[in-house]
Amino acid sequence: MKRFENQIVWITGAGSGIGKAMALEFAKRGAHLALSGRRAERLAEVATEIRALGKQAFEVPCDVTDEEAVHAAAEKIAGDAGGIDIVIANAGYGVAGSILKLDAAAWRRQLDVNVVGLATTVKAAAPHIIERKGRIVLVGSVMSMVAVVPNSVAYAASKYAVRAIGQSLAVELAGTGASCTTVYPGFVESEINQVDNDGVFHADREDRRPQKLMWTAEKAARVCADAIGRRQREFVFTGHGKFIGFVGRHAPSVAHGLVSMQRRRGK
């Protein structure tokens, strides 16, 4: 449980969901946390919980779509905390809509946050991670393995890109002593369905994902921390996520057929 004792872990999107849960989990395992996100008040709440666990928490608000702000955040963390051992590029959201209806602006917002923002975070942290032979973590999705969920094409495309980045980065880091772990969650408690296509949070919006298949963010954080500790290159979870990922990779025509059949029946 103390594998990460006194290591510095930087998490983007740390104010809620799996980002917040991972921050608290790493604190329980001995790490100090650097917390980034757009909502400073949320980061302050998480920081208070971390300090109650006896660990340091550095609040560094930033928007991952602002390249200069991301690099400034990395340098501030490295300076104030003395380095960065682990970076978790978790910030992201989902644009909803059919490929036949989404405009270019919606596509750019989706890719700017989930892909460019993630890559920028990695680039900013990488020199510090390599110096300390640390870990880079990318938060993907099982939808990077099967893109058949209606009205989720932009999100799926962004997560397919994250998967490619993770596979490429693992090769680029070979021989440095640093590692890359890409995690692929299935359904996990979060606010993703309460954020609209413009990135605006709506507290009263219903989460229509299947609640019976939902993992708590805390359970997801525990298994992710274990995989990161093992320096596992790719890690797929939950149970249904593993099944969906397997079908998507090894029997894509089955996934296409099942979803297409349901769509035709729905019409």
WOMOUR-V302251 format. One record per pair of residues at least 12 apart in sequence whose ideal C-beta (glycine too) atoms are under 7 Angstrom apart, sorted by the first residue. I is the first residue (numbers start at 1). GAP is how many residues later the second one is. D is the distance in whole Angstrom. If there is no record, write none. Layout:
BEGIN
i | gap | d
I | GAP | D
I | GAP | D
END
This chain:
BEGIN
i | gap | d
1 | 28 | 5
2 | 27 | 6
2 | 28 | 4
3 | 26 | 6
3 | 226 | 5
4 | 22 | 6
4 | 25 | 5
4 | 26 | 5
4 | 27 | 4
5 | 25 | 3
6 | 24 | 6
6 | 26 | 7
7 | 24 | 5
7 | 78 | 4
7 | 79 | 6
8 | 24 | 5
8 | 26 | 6
8 | 73 | 5
8 | 74 | 7
8 | 75 | 6
8 | 76 | 5
8 | 77 | 5
9 | 17 | 5
9 | 22 | 5
9 | 24 | 5
9 | 25 | 7
9 | 76 | 7
9 | 77 | 4
9 | 79 | 7
10 | 24 | 4
10 | 26 | 7
10 | 67 | 6
10 | 74 | 5
10 | 77 | 5
10 | 115 | 6
11 | 12 | 5
11 | 22 | 7
11 | 24 | 6
11 | 25 | 7
11 | 77 | 4
11 | 79 | 6
12 | 24 | 5
12 | 25 | 7
12 | 52 | 6
12 | 77 | 6
12 | 78 | 5
12 | 79 | 4
12 | 109 | 6
13 | 24 | 6
13 | 77 | 4
13 | 78 | 4
13 | 79 | 6
14 | 21 | 4
14 | 22 | 6
14 | 23 | 5
14 | 29 | 6
14 | 32 | 6
15 | 22 | 4
15 | 24 | 5
15 | 27 | 3
15 | 28 | 5
15 | 31 | 6
16 | 26 | 6
16 | 174 | 7
16 | 175 | 5
17 | 172 | 7
17 | 173 | 3
17 | 174 | 6
17 | 200 | 6
18 | 72 | 7
18 | 121 | 7
18 | 167 | 7
18 | 170 | 6
18 | 172 | 6
18 | 199 | 5
18 | 202 | 5
18 | 203 | 6
19 | 71 | 4
20 | 26 | 5
20 | 197 | 7
21 | 196 | 4
21 | 197 | 5
21 | 199 | 7
21 | 200 | 4
22 | 66 | 6
22 | 199 | 4
22 | 202 | 6
22 | 203 | 7
23 | 12 | 6
23 | 23 | 6
23 | 27 | 6
24 | 25 | 6
24 | 26 | 7
25 | 196 | 4
25 | 197 | 6
25 | 200 | 5
26 | 199 | 6
27 | 23 | 5
27 | 26 | 5
27 | 28 | 4
28 | 25 | 6
29 | 196 | 6
31 | 24 | 7
32 | 23 | 5
32 | 24 | 4
32 | 49 | 6
33 | 17 | 5
33 | 22 | 7
33 | 24 | 5
34 | 24 | 4
34 | 26 | 6
34 | 43 | 4
34 | 47 | 6
35 | 12 | 6
35 | 22 | 6
35 | 23 | 7
35 | 24 | 6
35 | 25 | 7
36 | 24 | 5
36 | 25 | 7
36 | 26 | 5
36 | 37 | 6
37 | 24 | 6
37 | 54 | 7
38 | 23 | 7
38 | 25 | 5
40 | 21 | 5
43 | 16 | 5
43 | 18 | 6
44 | 15 | 6
47 | 12 | 5
58 | 19 | 6
58 | 22 | 6
58 | 23 | 6
60 | 13 | 5
60 | 16 | 6
60 | 17 | 6
64 | 27 | 5
64 | 49 | 6
64 | 53 | 3
64 | 56 | 6
64 | 57 | 6
65 | 47 | 5
65 | 48 | 6
65 | 52 | 5
67 | 53 | 5
70 | 50 | 5
70 | 51 | 6
70 | 54 | 5
71 | 53 | 5
74 | 50 | 4
74 | 51 | 5
74 | 54 | 7
78 | 50 | 5
83 | 45 | 6
83 | 49 | 6
84 | 41 | 5
84 | 44 | 4
84 | 45 | 6
84 | 50 | 7
85 | 47 | 5
85 | 49 | 4
86 | 48 | 6
86 | 49 | 5
86 | 51 | 7
86 | 142 | 7
87 | 34 | 6
87 | 38 | 4
87 | 42 | 6
87 | 49 | 6
87 | 50 | 7
88 | 49 | 4
88 | 51 | 7
89 | 29 | 4
89 | 32 | 4
89 | 33 | 6
89 | 48 | 7
89 | 49 | 5
89 | 50 | 7
90 | 49 | 4
91 | 22 | 7
91 | 26 | 6
92 | 21 | 6
92 | 22 | 4
92 | 47 | 7
93 | 20 | 6
93 | 99 | 6
93 | 102 | 5
93 | 106 | 6
94 | 58 | 7
94 | 61 | 4
94 | 98 | 5
95 | 14 | 6
95 | 15 | 4
95 | 59 | 4
95 | 60 | 6
95 | 102 | 5
96 | 55 | 5
96 | 56 | 7
96 | 101 | 6
97 | 54 | 6
97 | 57 | 7
97 | 100 | 7
98 | 53 | 6
99 | 54 | 5
102 | 52 | 6
106 | 48 | 7
106 | 91 | 6
107 | 47 | 6
109 | 90 | 7
110 | 44 | 4
110 | 45 | 7
110 | 48 | 5
111 | 47 | 6
114 | 44 | 4
114 | 45 | 7
114 | 48 | 7
115 | 43 | 5
115 | 46 | 5
115 | 47 | 7
118 | 20 | 6
118 | 44 | 6
118 | 47 | 7
119 | 46 | 6
122 | 14 | 6
122 | 47 | 7
129 | 49 | 5
130 | 46 | 5
130 | 48 | 5
133 | 44 | 3
133 | 45 | 6
134 | 44 | 6
135 | 43 | 7
135 | 44 | 5
135 | 46 | 6
135 | 93 | 6
135 | 96 | 6
136 | 33 | 7
136 | 42 | 7
136 | 44 | 5
137 | 44 | 5
137 | 46 | 7
137 | 91 | 6
138 | 24 | 6
138 | 27 | 6
138 | 28 | 5
138 | 42 | 7
138 | 44 | 4
139 | 44 | 6
140 | 19 | 5
140 | 22 | 4
140 | 23 | 5
140 | 26 | 7
140 | 42 | 5
140 | 43 | 6
140 | 44 | 5
141 | 18 | 4
141 | 43 | 6
141 | 44 | 6
142 | 42 | 5
142 | 43 | 7
142 | 44 | 5
142 | 94 | 6
142 | 99 | 4
142 | 102 | 5
142 | 103 | 5
143 | 12 | 6
143 | 13 | 4
143 | 16 | 5
144 | 15 | 4
144 | 16 | 5
144 | 18 | 6
144 | 19 | 4
144 | 40 | 6
145 | 100 | 4
145 | 103 | 4
145 | 104 | 5
146 | 98 | 6
146 | 101 | 6
146 | 102 | 3
146 | 106 | 7
146 | 109 | 5
147 | 13 | 7
148 | 107 | 5
148 | 108 | 6
148 | 111 | 4
150 | 113 | 7
162 | 20 | 7
163 | 19 | 7
166 | 14 | 6
166 | 16 | 3
170 | 63 | 5
179 | 52 | 4
180 | 53 | 7
181 | 46 | 6
181 | 47 | 5
181 | 50 | 7
181 | 51 | 6
181 | 52 | 7
181 | 54 | 6
182 | 52 | 5
183 | 41 | 5
183 | 44 | 6
183 | 52 | 5
184 | 50 | 7
184 | 51 | 7
184 | 52 | 4
184 | 57 | 7
184 | 61 | 6
185 | 35 | 6
185 | 52 | 6
185 | 56 | 6
186 | 51 | 7
186 | 52 | 4
186 | 54 | 5
186 | 55 | 2
186 | 58 | 7
187 | 22 | 5
187 | 23 | 6
187 | 26 | 5
187 | 27 | 5
187 | 28 | 7
187 | 51 | 7
188 | 26 | 7
188 | 27 | 5
188 | 29 | 6
188 | 32 | 5
189 | 25 | 6
189 | 27 | 5
189 | 28 | 5
190 | 27 | 7
193 | 12 | 7
193 | 14 | 4
193 | 15 | 6
193 | 16 | 6
194 | 13 | 7
213 | 27 | 5
215 | 23 | 5
220 | 17 | 7
223 | 14 | 5
END
